[in-house]
Amino acid sequence: MIETILPAGVSCGEAREDLLDADLFPAEAAMVARALDRRRREFTTGRACARTALSGLGLPGVPILADSRGAPQWPTGVVGSITHCTGYRGAAVARTTEIRAVGVDAEPNEPLPGDVLDAICTADERARLPGLAAERPGICWDRLLFSAKESAFKAWYPITHRRLGLVCADVTIGAADGKFRARLRPAASALRNPLASLTGRWQVCDALILTAIAEPVADR
Ligand SMILES: CC(C)(COP(=O)(O)OP(=O)(O)OC[C@H]1O[C@@H](n2cnc3c(N)ncnc32)[C@H](O)[C@@H]1OP(=O)(O)O)[C@@H](O)C(=O)NCCC(=O)NCCS
């Protein structure tokens, strides 16, 4: 599913159910040793998807540890991203010679709960939602906006090692072309080695919202 919204050069692994016989490396197992069973299963399946994705690049399965903020630590020369939500686990990886940043996110195609929308979007972003709903009913555009922001953060963080804040990017979504753009606000884009804007694609199928960003290296 997610490979359809990612460019050539990005390799993916996906699962719709937990892979109960998947193995973790000891260092990975230690990361979830005290976690609840549900978390252990999603983590394990996410790692299995990541190794499937790595094998698509011709790379061996290696432990994928995490930094202090949870970002997966890929082998040298690789960028990637992992996501999981109910009914979906996925990972996407690429070589740094082709792709500078990857971010993927999966969400249920359901409205955001409670007042989450207020916390994650700007007034401009909120004002655009009714127009999107009028153009393409049946899609929970608030959730898609949230997912686009999560993908943007996952692509952005490994480059900057900074938190972004959900209102630090202005995300515009194309209802017709299946694309979105996250423009980083000045406070974020002024950081060292910035990505001033990130372009991604979205897809809704099987009650899932998928968003994905793969930012090509600058000189390609
Ligand atoms: C970390 C975060 C991105 C996870 O997203 P989520 O939708 O809750 O959960 P998902 O299942 O889709 O993704 C979880 C995976 O994200 C990855 N992840 C966690 N922290 C990360 C980080 N700092 N950078 C990149 N990827 C990260 C991990 O691989 C994790 O799975 P794992 O722990 O099993 O390896 C989210 O909780 C968060 O902190 N968002 C920040 C929001 C923000 O500032 N957005 C900016 C908008 S422009």
The ligand as an SDF file (V2000), in Angstrom:
LIG
                    3D

 48 50  0  0  0  0  0  0  0  0999 V2000
    7.1240   10.2680   17.7310 C   0  0  0  0  0  0  0  0  0  0  0  0
    5.8270   10.4340   16.9880 C   0  0  0  0  0  0  0  0  0  0  0  0
    6.1480   11.0540   15.6280 C   0  0  0  0  0  0  0  0  0  0  0  0
    5.1820    9.0590   16.7790 C   0  0  0  0  0  0  0  0  0  0  0  0
    4.0720    9.1450   15.9340 O   0  0  0  0  0  0  0  0  0  0  0  0
    2.7260    8.3310   16.2380 P   0  0  0  0  0  0  0  0  0  0  0  0
    1.7440    8.6750   15.1680 O   0  0  0  0  0  0  0  0  0  0  0  0
    2.3380    8.5620   17.6450 O   0  0  0  0  0  0  0  0  0  0  0  0
    3.1090    6.8070   16.1470 O   0  0  0  0  0  0  0  0  0  0  0  0
    3.5770    5.9140   14.9150 P   0  0  0  0  0  0  0  0  0  0  0  0
    3.2450    4.5290   15.2520 O   0  0  0  0  0  0  0  0  0  0  0  0
    3.0910    6.4270   13.6070 O   0  0  0  0  0  0  0  0  0  0  0  0
    5.1580    6.0840   14.9140 O   0  0  0  0  0  0  0  0  0  0  0  0
    5.9240    5.5180   15.9320 C   0  0  0  0  0  0  0  0  0  0  0  0
    7.3160    5.3620   15.3920 C   0  0  0  0  0  0  0  0  0  0  0  0
    7.8640    6.6440   15.1180 O   0  0  0  0  0  0  0  0  0  0  0  0
    9.2670    6.5420   15.1800 C   0  0  0  0  0  0  0  0  0  0  0  0
    9.7670    7.6710   15.9370 N   0  0  0  0  0  0  0  0  0  0  0  0
    9.6580    7.8930   17.2620 C   0  0  0  0  0  0  0  0  0  0  0  0
   10.2660    9.0500   17.5790 N   0  0  0  0  0  0  0  0  0  0  0  0
   10.7520    9.5490   16.4330 C   0  0  0  0  0  0  0  0  0  0  0  0
   11.4930   10.7180   16.1160 C   0  0  0  0  0  0  0  0  0  0  0  0
   11.8610   11.6030   17.0600 N   0  0  0  0  0  0  0  0  0  0  0  0
   11.8410   10.9310   14.8350 N   0  0  0  0  0  0  0  0  0  0  0  0
   11.4920   10.0460   13.8750 C   0  0  0  0  0  0  0  0  0  0  0  0
   10.7980    8.9040   14.1090 N   0  0  0  0  0  0  0  0  0  0  0  0
   10.4400    8.6740   15.3810 C   0  0  0  0  0  0  0  0  0  0  0  0
    9.5890    5.2110   15.8500 C   0  0  0  0  0  0  0  0  0  0  0  0
   10.0720    4.3100   14.8780 O   0  0  0  0  0  0  0  0  0  0  0  0
    8.2580    4.7510   16.3740 C   0  0  0  0  0  0  0  0  0  0  0  0
    8.0490    3.3680   16.3630 O   0  0  0  0  0  0  0  0  0  0  0  0
    8.9260    2.3810   17.2870 P   0  0  0  0  0  0  0  0  0  0  0  0
    9.0610    3.0390   18.6260 O   0  0  0  0  0  0  0  0  0  0  0  0
    8.1700    1.1040   17.3080 O   0  0  0  0  0  0  0  0  0  0  0  0
   10.2640    2.2830   16.5690 O   0  0  0  0  0  0  0  0  0  0  0  0
    4.8300   11.3550   17.7400 C   0  0  0  0  0  0  0  0  0  0  0  0
    4.4400   10.7630   18.9200 O   0  0  0  0  0  0  0  0  0  0  0  0
    5.4170   12.7360   18.0360 C   0  0  0  0  0  0  0  0  0  0  0  0
    6.0970   12.9610   18.9860 O   0  0  0  0  0  0  0  0  0  0  0  0
    5.1330   13.6820   17.1950 N   0  0  0  0  0  0  0  0  0  0  0  0
    5.6730   15.0020   17.2870 C   0  0  0  0  0  0  0  0  0  0  0  0
    4.7130   15.9150   16.6960 C   0  0  0  0  0  0  0  0  0  0  0  0
    5.3530   17.1000   16.0630 C   0  0  0  0  0  0  0  0  0  0  0  0
    6.0890   17.8410   16.6500 O   0  0  0  0  0  0  0  0  0  0  0  0
    5.0280   17.2460   14.8020 N   0  0  0  0  0  0  0  0  0  0  0  0
    5.5100   18.3240   14.0170 C   0  0  0  0  0  0  0  0  0  0  0  0
    4.5100   18.6680   12.9730 C   0  0  0  0  0  0  0  0  0  0  0  0
    5.1340   19.5340   11.6050 S   0  0  0  0  0  0  0  0  0  0  0  0
  1  2  1  0
  2  3  1  0
  2  4  1  0
  2 36  1  0
  4  5  1  0
  5  6  1  0
  6  7  2  0
  6  8  1  0
  6  9  1  0
  9 10  1  0
 10 11  2  0
 10 12  1  0
 10 13  1  0
 13 14  1  0
 14 15  1  0
 15 16  1  0
 15 30  1  0
 16 17  1  0
 17 18  1  0
 17 28  1  0
 18 19  1  0
 18 27  1  0
 19 20  2  0
 20 21  1  0
 21 22  1  0
 21 27  2  0
 22 23  1  0
 22 24  2  0
 24 25  1  0
 25 26  2  0
 26 27  1  0
 28 29  1  0
 28 30  1  0
 30 31  1  0
 31 32  1  0
 32 33  2  0
 32 34  1  0
 32 35  1  0
 36 37  1  0
 36 38  1  0
 38 39  2  0
 38 40  1  0
 40 41  1  0
 41 42  1  0
 42 43  1  0
 43 44  2  0
 43 45  1  0
 45 46  1  0
 46 47  1  0
 47 48  1  0
M  END
$$$$
